[in-house]
Amino acid sequence: MEPVERDNSLHVIASIHRDGVGLDLKPVDLCFLVALHTRAGQSNLTCFEEEVLLDVFEQVCDAVDSDGENLRKRATHAIQRLREQRLLSRVDGDGLLRAGDYSMTRLASGIVEFFMADQVLTRESLSLLTKALLVSLAQVKSQAKGAQTPEEWRLNVVGPLRVTVGDLVAGIERRQRGLDAQQEQVRKQIGELLEADWFSAVDRCQHLLDDTTTTLAELNSVLLHDTHQILAVLSDIEQAASQARMTEAEEATQRVSEQVDRVAAWGRTRQLAWSTYYQYVHRYLRDVVRLDPSRALSERLRNQLAGWTKQPFYWVIAQASKIRVLRENAIREQRPPVVRPAQDREVPLEHVPSDAEATTLEELVRAALASGRTTLADVLDVVLPQIDAAKRFAAVGRIAAQVAVEAAARSDRDRPWVQVPGEVEVEDWMLPGGRAHA
Amino acid sequence: MHESAFHQLEEVVQDPLFPEVDLALRAGRHIDRDDGERYAFVLDAQSLLETFYRRYGCELVHASDGFFYLLPVGDQMGRRHLTAGEMLVGQTLALVYLEPTTVQAGGITQQSVVVARLASLVGERELIQALNPRRRKYDERIAQETVRMEIAKALRGLESVGFIDLDEGEQVRLRLGLLRFAEAVRGLSDPAEALSRLIAEGKAVAEAAGDENEGGEEAGA
């Protein structure tokens, strides 16, 4: 929608809401309007004298309303209702001087046309409209080629595209809606015919189906052929507008193209939908109606259903087990239980290389003992100088232990403290001559 | 009679449509004219497929209304029977299919229409009892809710075997296979005799096996 048009529509919407405008028409009011419209057409009237209004109203009441009392009063009320709803307007301006002249408003004419006009798309009307559209577009195309100024483009291209061409396409769309309504009516009619006459209605239903199918096929054929041409001309106009950098004309052309596309799409979808419906009804007529001319099947099925709970039965169907498709092995990850981290409570033995120094020390002690040393201090005096000074303190203990085992050391009650090498003092032991080791 | 496009079973099996048609038939699906090329395929290969499925102890049934289904008559292929809900809803849908008012809507009806028709034809109390077989005492509101749930479940079940299509919303598109529910009342013979014949042919069972509402399995390989 163009911005200007949208602004206008918003303005109209706001004013309708503000003024509380509404329509409340009774069937007799609609009949009255239709009768007035017909009288105007027959008698070439542009407006109606008050007496004519009353006369027409009486005729309408005679035709549709059996209650013929108080006609003048009812006519007065009807005229008043129509005037209040802007369907009739007084046009003479004489006020109280004399009885008025009235005319139907555009709104009233629109309502009457809706009910009266047979605006259903037919092959003839569609061909006429598409041909008129092609002629108009050819003129617009010619004007577009010759247009030099923006003013010429606006007057000779944009204007005709919006008004003439737009109206023609809208006319096709309006008739399409009419045909949609007609199809709906045909569907309803088929249902009603079958409901009323069942088997006797088959031929009439088939006839209705075939008529609509033929109409749709013809329309679609015209649409396919003509919309192609229309779109080609529109494309030329759009190209010319694009070269002339006339955005407004380009947009107007695109809008018409969209409308034409919509018209063509309508033909395709309606034909497809009708085709599905046609097949369904055709099958229904063949398989249901023709095979059950007395409608006994429905009755027997109804009885079967009503008594099913007392005498149930069940249909058997196949249910083969599904083919198993082996899956790849997937290692399922299991969540470990929550536990304290495992601890090795037995400390592993530490591997220690054999101590060569200890062996050497033992041999030195044995040598000292063999050489006849008589006290521990003497042994230490011999051995300790041969040992690294840093290790002497520790060696004293080992030497004492070995001497105690191998030399059967003795000590007096008062054991003397003797200084030995390595700034260490030891309690001295006596070593008798007999040695324990070999 | 048209000439078949297939002369050997191998050609049938090699056809790209065979796997899906075979799986559908084995799953209990009814294939009708609305299935288009799948129906045409079964129709073309009918004689070869009949021999093929007979080896599995099954009969490929071609109903005169224009649909196929597989009927296990031996024990080689698994089978089941429809549930009580599916039977009740299926018969109601078949009835709706036959009505002229459905023609106006092109074979489409509403779930609410089905529920209303079912309740009016069977009776609300009988319907509640049929679909709540284990409950002797029931709360009306809960029972009605259970019935609605069972009907919805039945509709899904009927869709899975090709009796109907469920569209968006609550629309139900009725399919030809529904006419199977009228099989016992076709013709002019006594419906009870016709039913006995169908039971003897293995097309129906009179007693529900196992859980009535779960569609008991009859046999199976």
Contacts between the chains, C-beta under 8 A, distances in Angstrom:
chain1	res1	chain2	res2	distance
A	187	B	103	7.7
A	187	B	104	4.9
A	187	B	105	7.9
A	187	B	106	7.4
A	188	B	104	5.6
A	190	B	100	8.0
A	190	B	103	5.9
A	190	B	104	6.8
A	191	B	100	5.1
A	191	B	101	5.6
A	191	B	103	5.2
A	191	B	104	3.6
A	192	B	100	7.9
A	194	B	100	3.5
A	194	B	103	6.1
A	195	B	100	4.4
A	195	B	101	6.9
A	198	B	100	7.5
A	276	B	106	7.0
A	277	B	106	4.8
A	280	B	103	7.7
A	280	B	106	5.4
A	280	B	107	5.0
A	281	B	103	5.8
A	281	B	106	7.8
A	283	B	33	7.3
A	283	B	66	7.7
A	283	B	176	7.6
A	284	B	103	5.7
A	284	B	107	7.7
A	287	B	65	5.7
A	287	B	66	7.0
A	287	B	176	7.7
A	287	B	179	7.7
A	288	B	97	7.8
A	288	B	98	5.9
A	292	B	98	7.8
A	297	B	98	6.4
A	297	B	182	6.0
A	297	B	185	6.5
A	297	B	186	7.0
A	298	B	95	6.5
A	298	B	98	4.7
A	298	B	99	7.1
A	300	B	182	7.8
A	300	B	185	3.7
A	300	B	191	6.5
A	301	B	91	6.6
A	301	B	94	6.1
A	301	B	95	5.3
A	301	B	98	7.0
A	301	B	181	7.4
A	301	B	182	4.9
A	301	B	185	5.3
A	302	B	95	6.1
A	302	B	121	6.5
A	303	B	185	7.6
A	303	B	191	7.6
A	304	B	91	6.6
A	304	B	182	7.9
A	304	B	184	6.3
A	304	B	185	5.2
A	304	B	191	6.2
A	305	B	88	7.3
A	305	B	91	4.3
A	305	B	92	6.4
A	305	B	95	6.5
A	305	B	121	5.2
A	305	B	122	6.5
A	306	B	121	5.5
A	306	B	122	6.5
A	308	B	87	6.8
A	308	B	88	6.5
A	308	B	91	6.6
A	308	B	122	7.1
A	308	B	130	8.0
A	309	B	122	6.3
A	309	B	126	4.6
A	309	B	127	7.8
A	309	B	129	7.1
A	309	B	130	4.9
A	311	B	192	7.9
A	312	B	84	6.6
A	312	B	87	7.0
A	312	B	130	7.8
A	312	B	206	7.5
A	312	B	208	7.1
A	313	B	87	7.5
A	313	B	184	7.5
A	313	B	195	5.9
A	313	B	198	7.9
A	313	B	199	7.0
A	313	B	204	4.9
A	313	B	205	6.8
A	313	B	206	5.2
A	314	B	81	3.7
A	314	B	82	5.2
A	314	B	83	7.7
A	314	B	84	7.6
A	314	B	87	5.7
A	314	B	204	6.3
A	314	B	205	5.3
A	314	B	206	7.9
A	314	B	208	6.0
A	315	B	81	6.4
A	315	B	82	5.0
A	315	B	87	7.1
A	315	B	90	7.8
A	315	B	180	6.5
A	315	B	181	7.6
A	315	B	203	6.8
A	315	B	204	5.6
A	316	B	71	6.6
A	316	B	72	7.2
A	316	B	79	5.6
A	316	B	80	7.5
A	316	B	81	5.2
A	316	B	202	6.3
A	316	B	203	6.0
A	316	B	204	6.2
A	316	B	205	6.0
A	316	B	218	6.5
A	317	B	28	3.5
A	317	B	69	6.8
A	317	B	70	7.8
A	317	B	71	7.7
A	317	B	79	6.7
A	317	B	80	6.4
A	317	B	81	7.4
A	317	B	82	6.8
A	317	B	161	5.9
A	318	B	25	6.7
A	318	B	26	5.5
A	318	B	27	7.1
A	318	B	28	4.7
A	318	B	58	6.5
A	318	B	69	7.6
A	318	B	70	4.3
A	318	B	71	7.0
A	318	B	72	5.2
A	318	B	77	5.9
A	318	B	78	7.1
A	318	B	79	5.6
A	319	B	26	8.0
A	319	B	27	6.9
A	319	B	28	5.4
A	319	B	78	4.7
A	319	B	79	5.6
A	319	B	80	4.4
A	319	B	217	6.8
A	319	B	220	7.1
A	320	B	26	3.8
A	320	B	27	6.9
A	320	B	77	5.2
A	320	B	78	5.2
A	320	B	220	7.8
A	320	B	221	7.7
A	321	B	78	5.5
A	321	B	220	6.5
A	321	B	221	7.4
